[in-house]
Amino acid sequence: MPLYLAPTNVPMTIVRIVTDEKTKKHLESLGITLKSVITVISSNNGAVIALVKDGRLALDRNISGKILVA
């Protein structure tokens, strides 16, 4: 499921990132990689605040829809 549909305060594993290579490299530099754990802290109309490796990130609906979690 896309990240913006994930339940809040539940650790989820990133299973796929569906975007171009440039964006993948940028997300990897932020700690968003395959098989890493991400937790949605809050979600509002697709905009997500997520906890990744002890840091909080704000992601818009465009990017949070391209990160698939399970």
Secondary structure, 3 states (H helix, E strand, C coil): CEHHHCCECCEEEEEEECCCHHHHHHHHHCCCCCCCEEEEEEEECCEEEEEECCEEEEECHHHHCCEEEC
